[in-house]
Amino acid sequence: MSRPVRRALVAVTLLLAGTLAAAGAAQAAATTPALINIRTGLNPGFDRIVLDLSAGTVPGNLNYQLVDELTADPSGEIVWLTGEYFINVSAFPLVAHDANGNPTYTGLQKFRTRNLTNVMAIALTGDFEAQTSIGIGVRTRTAVNVFTLTGPNRVVIDVAH
């Protein structure tokens, strides 16, 4: 194979690789769900928090941890919230803004939950690099279950009484 033909093939290969990478990134951004609502409900034995999501792939990485204090992501500043104990829940990929930076979740950033038994308050504590975090203030340390549901997409957080 001649040197000019080889250079042309390399150039075409690099062009296609760049185009495919850009298309893959655009497709990934288009399928990342956005937080659109936070709902709560009292159930026998547990309090439920539901994060309603827009269309897209449900978050595949859900984490929660019991923490001594809640911090804002990415600033690291303390988030003051009503509660004796705190639960930090994070979901990835999930955003609380659209591609232009406009919020998709327009509800309260922090609110009390007087109708629930254990959960006292909820706060949106982070929306950074496709990871959204929710802080939960509770009365007692107890079992927590975090999972996703589809049709429509949502993240569910059950906190035992």
Backbone as CSV, one residue per row, in Angstrom:
resi,resn,N_x,N_y,N_z,CA_x,CA_y,CA_z,C_x,C_y,C_z
1,MET,0.852,-1.162,0.000,0.000,0.000,0.000,0.902,1.231,0.000
2,SER,0.576,2.186,-0.837,1.415,3.376,-0.952,1.219,4.286,0.257
3,ARG,2.218,5.123,0.492,2.186,6.041,1.623,1.005,7.007,1.545
4,PRO,0.644,7.621,0.393,-0.517,8.519,0.343,-1.827,7.791,0.657
5,VAL,-1.963,6.555,0.193,-3.188,5.792,0.470,-3.269,5.483,1.962
6,ARG,-2.139,5.117,2.560,-2.099,4.814,3.983,-2.466,6.058,4.803
7,ARG,-1.937,7.219,4.418,-2.265,8.468,5.112,-3.749,8.786,4.984
8,ALA,-4.300,8.564,3.813,-5.727,8.821,3.603,-6.572,7.902,4.479
9,LEU,-6.187,6.638,4.586,-6.923,5.692,5.431,-6.836,6.086,6.905
10,VAL,-5.657,6.512,7.335,-5.491,6.955,8.721,-6.363,8.181,8.984
11,ALA,-6.373,9.129,8.042,-7.185,10.340,8.199,-8.667,9.997,8.278
12,VAL,-9.132,9.099,7.416,-10.540,8.695,7.423,-10.876,7.981,8.733
13,THR,-9.970,7.128,9.189,-10.189,6.401,10.439,-10.296,7.368,11.619
14,LEU,-9.387,8.351,11.685,-9.438,9.334,12.761,-10.707,10.170,12.687
15,LEU,-11.122,10.547,11.493,-12.335,11.332,11.313,-13.553,10.538,11.790
16,LEU,-13.626,9.273,11.395,-14.754,8.428,11.826,-14.738,8.215,13.333
17,ALA,-13.582,8.003,13.916,-13.485,7.791,15.359,-13.960,9.030,16.110
18,GLY,-13.547,10.205,15.657,-13.991,11.455,16.286,-15.484,11.658,16.143
19,THR,-16.025,11.352,14.963,-17.461,11.494,14.736,-18.243,10.539,15.619
20,LEU,-17.797,9.287,15.721,-18.478,8.306,16.560,-18.392,8.679,18.033
21,ALA,-17.248,9.184,18.474,-17.097,9.599,19.869,-18.039,10.756,20.186
22,ALA,-18.115,11.736,19.296,-19.016,12.877,19.502,-20.467,12.428,19.513
23,ALA,-20.826,11.517,18.612,-22.199,11.008,18.569,-22.513,10.227,19.834
24,GLY,-21.554,9.441,20.319,-21.764,8.678,21.543,-21.960,9.590,22.737
25,ALA,-21.173,10.673,22.822,-21.313,11.620,23.928,-22.654,12.329,23.857
26,ALA,-23.067,12.714,22.664,-24.366,13.379,22.505,-25.502,12.438,22.871
27,GLN,-25.391,11.169,22.476,-26.428,10.196,22.796,-26.467,9.953,24.305
28,ALA,-25.309,9.864,24.960,-25.269,9.659,26.402,-25.922,10.830,27.120
29,ALA,-25.638,12.067,26.671,-26.244,13.235,27.294,-27.748,13.244,27.076
30,ALA,-28.186,12.793,25.915,-29.618,12.796,25.608,-30.370,11.757,26.427
31,THR,-29.707,10.694,26.870,-30.398,9.650,27.610,-30.254,9.798,29.120
32,THR,-29.497,10.781,29.597,-29.380,11.003,31.034,-30.684,11.608,31.534
33,PRO,-31.346,10.957,32.490,-32.621,11.486,32.974,-32.416,12.721,33.844
34,ALA,-33.476,13.486,33.959,-33.451,14.691,34.781,-34.487,14.555,35.900
35,LEU,-34.144,15.068,37.064,-35.071,15.118,38.184,-36.145,16.142,37.879
36,ILE,-37.409,15.750,37.974,-38.485,16.702,37.687,-39.419,16.933,38.870
37,ASN,-39.400,16.033,39.870,-40.285,16.217,41.015,-39.809,15.347,42.172
38,ILE,-40.119,15.785,43.395,-39.876,14.985,44.593,-41.211,14.859,45.318
39,ARG,-41.620,13.596,45.569,-42.877,13.332,46.277,-42.576,12.516,47.522
40,THR,-43.463,12.612,48.512,-43.326,11.816,49.724,-44.643,11.135,50.047
41,GLY,-44.561,10.032,50.787,-45.767,9.335,51.196,-45.527,8.500,52.436
42,LEU,-46.557,8.432,53.280,-46.517,7.634,54.494,-47.104,6.269,54.191
43,ASN,-46.367,5.224,54.488,-46.801,3.847,54.266,-46.685,3.077,55.576
44,PRO,-47.429,1.987,55.733,-47.282,1.184,56.946,-45.852,0.642,57.057
45,GLY,-45.141,1.064,58.092,-43.798,0.561,58.327,-42.679,1.375,57.721
46,PHE,-42.972,2.270,56.776,-41.896,3.065,56.164,-42.428,4.360,55.561
47,ASP,-41.525,5.341,55.476,-41.772,6.588,54.750,-41.170,6.431,53.371
48,ARG,-41.863,6.911,52.343,-41.362,6.786,50.976,-41.100,8.158,50.380
49,ILE,-39.940,8.270,49.732,-39.582,9.456,48.967,-39.419,8.984,47.529
50,VAL,-40.083,9.669,46.602,-40.015,9.305,45.191,-39.425,10.474,44.419
51,LEU,-38.362,10.190,43.656,-37.771,11.175,42.759,-38.292,10.864,41.359
52,ASP,-39.193,11.693,40.857,-39.722,11.502,39.508,-38.698,11.985,38.500
53,LEU,-38.474,11.176,37.438,-37.447,11.473,36.443,-38.066,11.665,35.073
54,SER,-37.356,12.384,34.231,-37.743,12.507,32.828,-37.387,11.207,32.115
55,ALA,-37.717,11.140,30.842,-37.361,9.959,30.040,-35.847,9.829,29.972
56,GLY,-35.388,8.634,29.744,-33.964,8.360,29.656,-33.659,7.064,30.375
57,THR,-32.404,6.770,30.488,-31.963,5.572,31.178,-32.053,5.794,32.676
58,VAL,-32.643,4.858,33.407,-32.706,5.028,34.861,-31.298,4.984,35.431
59,PRO,-31.053,5.721,36.506,-29.713,5.705,37.103,-29.278,4.289,37.451
60,GLY,-28.074,3.946,37.072,-27.554,2.617,37.331,-26.701,2.552,38.578
61,ASN,-26.365,3.706,39.139,-25.508,3.744,40.314,-26.238,4.515,41.414
62,LEU,-26.819,3.788,42.348,-27.521,4.381,43.485,-26.732,4.066,44.747
63,ASN,-26.508,5.087,45.557,-25.780,4.898,46.808,-26.469,5.673,47.912
64,TYR,-26.388,5.145,49.108,-26.824,5.915,50.262,-25.890,5.621,51.416
65,GLN,-25.781,6.583,52.313,-24.991,6.377,53.514,-25.544,7.234,54.634
66,LEU,-25.443,6.701,55.828,-25.799,7.450,57.021,-24.610,8.340,57.345
67,VAL,-24.864,9.629,57.520,-23.779,10.587,57.739,-24.088,11.449,58.959
68,ASP,-23.050,12.053,59.518,-23.213,12.935,60.679,-23.733,14.306,60.275
69,GLU,-23.390,14.719,59.061,-23.872,15.994,58.537,-23.934,15.904,57.016
70,LEU,-24.778,16.730,56.448,-24.931,16.757,54.994,-24.075,17.874,54.421
71,THR,-23.468,17.619,53.271,-22.687,18.648,52.602,-23.169,18.810,51.171
72,ALA,-23.056,20.035,50.671,-23.455,20.353,49.306,-22.383,19.876,48.334
73,ASP,-22.822,19.307,47.229,-21.908,18.862,46.181,-22.020,19.850,45.032
74,PRO,-20.987,20.508,44.576,-19.578,20.251,44.802,-18.905,21.148,45.834
75,SER,-19.610,22.090,46.456,-18.937,23.081,47.308,-18.398,22.508,48.610
76,GLY,-19.034,21.465,49.141,-18.612,20.908,50.414,-19.137,21.668,51.617
77,GLU,-19.946,22.717,51.387,-20.514,23.484,52.494,-21.551,22.644,53.225
78,ILE,-21.679,22.866,54.527,-22.654,22.138,55.329,-24.064,22.556,54.918
79,VAL,-24.946,21.575,54.759,-26.359,21.823,54.481,-27.107,21.595,55.789
80,TRP,-27.681,22.647,56.337,-28.407,22.545,57.594,-29.802,22.043,57.306
81,LEU,-30.173,20.965,57.978,-31.462,20.327,57.720,-31.999,19.786,59.038
82,THR,-33.302,19.857,59.221,-33.939,19.308,60.405,-33.742,17.796,60.440
83,GLY,-33.331,17.276,61.589,-33.158,15.840,61.751,-32.176,15.521,62.860
84,GLU,-32.365,14.351,63.468,-31.429,13.867,64.480,-30.263,13.148,63.804
85,TYR,-30.565,12.487,62.698,-29.585,11.739,61.902,-29.823,12.088,60.442
86,PHE,-28.849,11.749,59.583,-28.958,12.154,58.187,-28.590,11.019,57.245
87,ILE,-29.273,11.006,56.115,-29.016,10.033,55.058,-28.680,10.816,53.804
88,ASN,-27.576,10.460,53.167,-27.212,11.064,51.890,-27.439,10.023,50.800
89,VAL,-28.277,10.364,49.825,-28.571,9.464,48.712,-28.055,10.114,47.436
90,SER,-27.300,9.353,46.628,-26.818,9.880,45.355,-27.200,8.930,44.227
91,ALA,-27.484,9.519,43.068,-27.871,8.749,41.887,-27.059,9.233,40.698
92,PHE,-26.548,8.277,39.909,-25.757,8.592,38.716,-26.149,7.627,37.607
93,PRO,-26.346,8.026,36.388,-26.427,9.416,35.957,-27.821,9.981,36.208
94,LEU,-27.851,11.173,36.756,-29.090,11.911,36.995,-28.722,13.375,37.159
95,VAL,-29.450,14.246,36.499,-29.203,15.686,36.602,-30.466,16.390,37.071
96,ALA,-30.308,17.585,37.586,-31.445,18.404,37.992,-31.486,19.689,37.161
97,HIS,-30.882,19.629,35.960,-30.868,20.769,35.042,-30.861,20.237,33.613
98,ASP,-31.269,21.094,32.665,-31.239,20.686,31.257,-29.884,21.030,30.637
99,ALA,-29.746,20.793,29.337,-28.474,21.013,28.647,-28.044,22.483,28.668
100,ASN,-28.993,23.402,28.864,-28.675,24.826,28.925,-28.430,25.316,30.344
101,GLY,-28.466,24.406,31.318,-28.230,24.789,32.705,-29.475,25.227,33.448
102,ASN,-30.637,25.170,32.794,-31.881,25.555,33.447,-32.365,24.411,34.347
103,PRO,-32.886,24.730,35.532,-33.327,23.664,36.427,-34.507,22.882,35.849
104,THR,-34.448,21.565,35.978,-35.583,20.719,35.585,-36.454,20.449,36.801
105,TYR,-35.843,20.528,37.976,-36.601,20.416,39.224,-36.789,21.820,39.752
106,THR,-38.028,22.291,39.758,-38.304,23.671,40.159,-38.998,23.753,41.519
107,GLY,-39.059,22.623,42.222,-39.665,22.603,43.553,-38.721,23.184,44.592
108,LEU,-39.145,23.067,45.845,-38.342,23.567,46.951,-37.022,22.801,47.034
109,GLN,-35.935,23.515,47.276,-34.616,22.890,47.413,-34.468,22.212,48.770
110,LYS,-35.267,22.654,49.733,-35.232,22.115,51.087,-36.639,22.257,51.655
111,PHE,-37.176,21.164,52.248,-38.516,21.260,52.814,-38.735,20.259,53.938
112,ARG,-39.647,20.619,54.857,-40.033,19.747,55.969,-41.072,18.747,55.481
113,THR,-41.126,17.605,56.133,-42.083,16.549,55.785,-42.883,16.192,57.033
114,ARG,-43.764,17.068,57.431,-44.514,16.914,58.678,-45.478,15.728,58.645
115,ASN,-45.819,15.242,57.454,-46.778,14.141,57.328,-46.132,12.761,57.461
116,LEU,-44.818,12.694,57.624,-44.129,11.405,57.687,-43.728,11.071,59.125
117,THR,-43.497,9.799,59.391,-43.195,9.337,60.737,-41.732,9.504,61.108
118,ASN,-40.809,9.073,60.239,-39.380,9.130,60.544,-38.675,10.250,59.781
119,VAL,-38.997,10.436,58.517,-38.351,11.469,57.703,-38.878,12.836,58.125
120,MET,-37.952,13.718,58.525,-38.333,15.051,58.994,-38.183,16.132,57.929
121,ALA,-37.181,15.972,57.053,-36.920,17.005,56.044,-36.097,16.405,54.910
122,ILE,-36.179,17.068,53.747,-35.461,16.633,52.544,-34.816,17.857,51.909
123,ALA,-33.624,17.682,51.350,-32.950,18.778,50.649,-32.252,18.233,49.407
124,LEU,-32.303,18.992,48.333,-31.491,18.709,47.149,-30.102,19.239,47.483
125,THR,-29.136,18.336,47.649,-27.808,18.748,48.116,-26.746,18.770,47.034
126,GLY,-27.052,18.205,45.855,-26.034,18.215,44.820,-26.589,17.930,43.445
127,ASP,-25.977,18.559,42.466,-26.277,18.349,41.049,-24.998,18.699,40.293
128,PHE,-24.090,17.714,40.220,-22.767,17.998,39.682,-22.264,16.788,38.918
129,GLU,-21.808,17.019,37.700,-21.234,15.989,36.837,-22.122,14.753,36.733
130,ALA,-23.393,14.994,36.429,-24.403,13.953,36.209,-24.682,13.117,37.446
131,GLN,-24.361,13.652,38.616,-24.721,12.986,39.871,-25.578,13.937,40.685
132,THR,-26.744,13.462,41.079,-27.650,14.247,41.896,-27.700,13.639,43.287
133,SER,-27.664,14.502,44.303,-27.679,14.043,45.688,-28.862,14.638,46.430
134,ILE,-29.449,13.811,47.286,-30.571,14.212,48.123,-30.174,13.946,49.571
135,GLY,-30.396,14.922,50.439,-30.154,14.748,51.867,-31.477,14.554,52.580
136,ILE,-31.487,13.652,53.550,-32.716,13.341,54.280,-32.417,13.429,55.772
137,GLY,-33.204,14.224,56.489,-33.099,14.295,57.939,-34.131,13.362,58.548
138,VAL,-33.690,12.500,59.475,-34.591,11.509,60.083,-34.548,11.594,61.606
139,ARG,-35.579,11.045,62.236,-35.667,11.009,63.694,-34.786,9.902,64.280
140,THR,-34.790,8.718,63.637,-34.046,7.569,64.155,-33.253,6.912,63.041
141,ARG,-32.126,6.314,63.423,-31.347,5.517,62.460,-32.100,4.227,62.227
142,THR,-32.301,3.881,60.979,-33.098,2.710,60.660,-32.738,2.200,59.273
143,ALA,-33.431,1.175,58.840,-33.176,0.584,57.525,-33.596,1.540,56.404
144,VAL,-32.800,1.531,55.341,-33.069,2.341,54.153,-32.980,1.420,52.942
145,ASN,-33.897,1.597,52.010,-33.881,0.823,50.768,-34.016,1.802,49.611
146,VAL,-33.064,1.784,48.683,-33.068,2.687,47.529,-33.075,1.840,46.266
147,PHE,-34.023,2.124,45.358,-34.130,1.345,44.121,-34.803,2.188,43.045
148,THR,-34.795,1.683,41.820,-35.435,2.388,40.705,-36.658,1.613,40.232
149,LEU,-37.588,2.351,39.640,-38.751,1.781,38.976,-38.874,2.446,37.611
150,THR,-39.502,1.748,36.681,-39.704,2.315,35.343,-41.193,2.381,35.034
151,GLY,-41.521,3.147,33.990,-42.888,3.273,33.497,-43.816,4.046,34.409
152,PRO,-43.556,5.269,34.786,-42.449,6.170,34.432,-41.214,5.934,35.308
153,ASN,-40.078,6.479,34.855,-38.821,6.312,35.576,-38.839,7.092,36.888
154,ARG,-38.337,6.433,37.937,-38.225,7.103,39.222,-37.241,6.363,40.124
155,VAL,-36.703,7.128,41.070,-35.861,6.573,42.128,-36.729,6.579,43.379
156,VAL,-36.741,5.453,44.091,-37.566,5.310,45.293,-36.647,5.119,46.500
157,ILE,-36.933,5.865,47.565,-36.174,5.759,48.809,-37.170,5.428,49.915
158,ASP,-37.056,4.244,50.482,-37.905,3.826,51.583,-37.096,3.890,52.868
159,VAL,-37.622,4.603,53.864,-36.975,4.751,55.163,-37.920,4.147,56.204
160,ALA,-37.449,3.078,56.870,-38.284,2.394,57.854,-38.594,3.316,59.041
161,HIS,-39.718,3.028,59.700,-40.105,3.807,60.894,-39.298,3.371,62.083
